[in-house]
């Protein structure tokens, strides 16, 4: 089991072996997800942007003018 100590400011240092497995480094973010009472998961909040390709399918191409118009309409202008 890998452990870390909480400082007086509520901070912890993620142990090197955990950082390596999560593939996180300075400036990266991690998420704390509550699994059940008293049990949490720590996940790396980093994804390669290229992995997002294809998750949204465009039904039609929209120009910037049409986007601006839709934004103004929704904003009530």
C-alpha positions in Angstrom: 0.0 0.0 0.0 1.3 3.5 -0.9 0.6 6.3 1.6 1.0 10.1 1.8 0.9 12.5 4.7 -1.5 15.5 4.8 0.2 18.8 5.6 -1.3 21.4 7.9 -2.5 23.2 4.7 -4.4 20.1 3.6 -1.9 19.2 0.9 -0.4 15.9 0.0 2.5 14.9 -2.3 1.4 12.1 -4.6 4.1 9.4 -4.3 6.3 8.9 -7.4 5.1 5.4 -8.2 1.5 6.6 -8.2 2.3 9.7 -10.4 4.1 7.4 -12.8 1.2 5.0 -13.1 -1.3 7.9 -13.5 1.0 9.6 -16.0 0.7 12.9 -14.2 3.3 15.6 -13.6 3.6 19.2 -12.6 0.6 21.3 -13.6 -1.6 18.2 -14.3 -4.9 17.8 -12.5 -6.4 14.9 -10.7 -10.0 14.1 -9.8 -11.3 12.7 -6.6 -14.4 10.6 -7.1 -16.5 9.4 -4.2 -17.2 5.7 -4.7 -19.0 5.1 -1.4 -18.8 6.5 2.2 -15.2 6.7 3.1 -13.9 5.4 -0.2 -12.6 7.6 -3.0 -10.9 7.0 -6.3 -8.1 9.3 -7.7 -8.1 9.7 -11.4 -5.8 11.6 -13.7 -7.8 14.5 -15.3 -5.6 14.4 -18.4 -6.6 13.1 -21.8 -5.0 13.5 -25.1 -7.2 15.8 -27.2 -6.8 13.4 -30.1 -8.8 10.8 -28.2 -11.8 13.0 -28.3 -11.9 12.9 -32.1 -15.1 11.3 -33.4 -17.2 11.5 -30.2 -19.4 14.2 -31.7 -20.8 13.9 -35.2 -21.7 17.1 -37.0 -25.0 16.9 -38.9 -24.2 20.0 -41.0 -21.5 22.6 -41.4 -22.3 26.0 -39.8 -20.6 29.2 -40.6 -19.4 31.8 -38.0 -22.2 34.2 -39.0 -24.8 31.6 -38.3 -23.2 30.8 -35.0 -23.1 34.5 -34.0 -26.8 34.9 -35.0 -27.8 31.9 -33.0 -25.9 33.2 -29.9 -27.6 36.6 -30.3 -31.0 35.0 -30.6 -30.5 32.8 -27.5 -29.2 35.9 -25.6 -32.4 37.8 -26.4 -30.8 40.4 -28.6 
